[in-house]
Amino acid sequence: MTIPIASRIAGRIDLLAGLFGCGVKAKELEAPKKSSLSRIFSILLGAAMIGVTACSALTSFLSPPQPTLVSTVEPPAPTPTLESSATPIPPTITEQLYPLIINVIADPATISPGGTTVIRMEALSAAATPVKNVTVQIEVEVGIFSDTNDLKITGTTDSNGLFTAEWQCPPGVPFPSEYYFMIKASKAGFVENSQRILVSIR
C-alpha cells in the first residue's frame, strides 16, 4: 500500500470519527461518543489528510512526464584515404650493345733497332662490315709514334674501318728483344674491345 492511499484511508476515518462522534451503534459495532473538541480535531485532521492526498494526485496529473534523455553518440567520420599521386617510374631500358671486332697487325712484325713498323687496325661489325669513327688508342713502353713523338697515339677509323700508326724503335735498344703494343677500340652502341700484338727487335 502506497503512502497516498494510506493517507486517504486515515483521513476518511478521522473525518467519519468527527462526524459521528456522538456515537453510533450498528449490530455488534459500536462507536463511543466523543467530545466536541475531539470531533472538531478529527474533522480537521481528516480533511487535511484528504486534501493533501488530493493535492498530490492533482500535482501528478498536471505535471507532464519528463522525457527520457537518450544518448545519441554519432559514429566517427570515416578517415579519407590518401591516394598516392606519385608518377610511376618507368623501367630502365638497357641499351643494346653490338659486338665490335678488331683485327690488328704490325707490318713488319720484326724490325732492327732504329727501324720502323706500321700498326694497322681494322674495325668490323658482327656482319663483317667496316665500322667507321671508332676511337682507337695504342700504347707501347719504348720508342715513339711518328705522328705524336710520344709513347701513345689516339685516332679514329676511316670510312673503311681502318686506322694506321707508324712506330719507330729506339736505335740503342738491346736486341734481341720484344715489345707489346696495347690497342683499345670503342664506339657508342658497341662493346669495347682490346687486343695486343708483339713486335720483335732483331
SVG drawing of the C-alpha trace seen along z (x, -y; Angstrom):
<svg xmlns="http://www.w3.org/2000/svg" viewBox="-28 -22 151 34">
<polyline fill="none" stroke="black" stroke-width="0.4" points="0.0,0.0 1.4,-3.4 1.6,-6.4 -1.1,-8.5 -3.6,-5.6 -2.9,-5.1 -3.3,-8.9 -6.7,-8.9 -7.9,-6.0 -6.7,-7.6 -8.2,-10.9 -11.6,-9.4 -11.5,-7.5 -10.8,-10.7 -13.4,-12.6 -16.0,-9.9 -14.9,-9.9 -15.5,-13.6 -18.9,-13.5 -20.2,-10.6 -18.6,-11.5 -22.0,-11.4 -21.8,-7.6 -23.1,-5.1 -24.2,-1.5 -25.0,0.9 -25.4,4.5 -22.2,5.7 -20.3,2.5 -20.5,-0.5 -18.6,-3.8 -18.3,-5.5 -19.2,-9.2 -16.5,-11.8 -16.3,-15.3 -16.9,-18.3 -13.2,-19.3 -12.2,-15.8 -14.7,-15.7 -13.6,-19.1 -9.9,-17.9 -10.8,-14.7 -12.7,-16.5 -9.9,-19.0 -7.2,-16.2 -9.2,-14.0 -10.0,-16.9 -6.3,-17.9 -5.1,-14.4 -7.6,-14.0 -6.7,-17.5 -3.0,-16.6 -3.7,-13.4 -5.9,-15.2 -3.3,-17.9 -0.6,-15.3 -2.8,-13.5 -3.7,-16.7 0.0,-17.7 0.9,-14.3 -1.9,-14.7 -1.0,-18.2 2.8,-17.6 3.7,-16.3 6.0,-13.3 9.7,-14.3 11.1,-13.0 13.8,-10.4 17.1,-11.5 18.6,-9.0 22.3,-9.3 22.8,-9.6 26.6,-9.3 27.3,-9.9 29.8,-7.4 33.2,-8.9 33.5,-10.3 35.4,-8.0 39.0,-8.9 39.7,-9.9 42.1,-7.6 45.0,-9.3 45.8,-8.0 49.3,-8.2 49.7,-10.7 53.3,-9.9 54.3,-9.4 55.4,-5.8 59.0,-5.4 59.3,-3.8 61.5,-0.7 65.1,-1.2 65.7,-0.3 69.1,1.3 70.8,0.1 71.6,3.0 75.3,3.0 76.6,4.7 79.9,6.6 83.0,4.8 85.5,7.0 89.1,5.7 92.0,7.1 95.4,5.7 98.8,6.4 102.3,5.0 103.9,4.6 106.6,5.7 106.3,7.7 110.2,7.8 112.5,4.8 116.1,3.8 117.0,1.2 116.1,-2.2 113.8,-0.7 110.0,-1.4 106.8,0.6 103.2,-0.3 100.4,0.8 97.3,1.4 93.8,1.9 90.6,2.9 87.2,2.5 84.3,4.7 80.7,5.3 79.3,8.8 78.2,8.9 81.8,8.2 81.1,4.8 83.6,1.9 82.8,-0.4 83.9,-4.0 84.6,-6.6 85.8,-4.0 88.1,-5.6 91.5,-3.8 94.2,-4.2 97.7,-2.5 100.3,-2.4 103.9,-0.9 106.7,-1.1 109.5,-2.4 110.0,-4.2 107.8,-6.9 104.9,-7.2 105.8,-9.3 102.6,-11.5 102.9,-12.3 106.5,-11.8 105.1,-10.0 104.7,-6.5 101.0,-6.5 98.6,-7.7 94.9,-8.2 92.8,-8.4 89.6,-7.1 88.9,-4.7 88.1,-5.9 85.2,-5.0 86.7,-1.6 87.1,-0.9 90.9,-1.3 93.4,-3.1 97.2,-3.1 100.1,-4.5 103.9,-4.4 106.2,-3.5 109.9,-3.9 112.1,-1.7 114.9,-3.5 118.3,-2.8 120.1,-1.9 117.7,0.8 119.3,4.1 118.4,7.0 117.0,9.5 114.0,8.0 110.2,7.9 107.7,5.1 103.9,5.4 101.5,2.9 98.2,2.4 95.3,1.4 91.9,0.3 88.8,-0.3 85.5,-1.9 82.3,-3.4 78.9,-4.2 76.5,-1.3 79.3,1.2 81.0,3.3 84.5,2.0 87.3,4.3 91.0,4.5 93.9,6.5 97.7,6.6 100.4,7.5 104.1,8.3 106.9,6.6 110.3,8.3 113.7,6.4 116.4,8.5"/>
</svg>
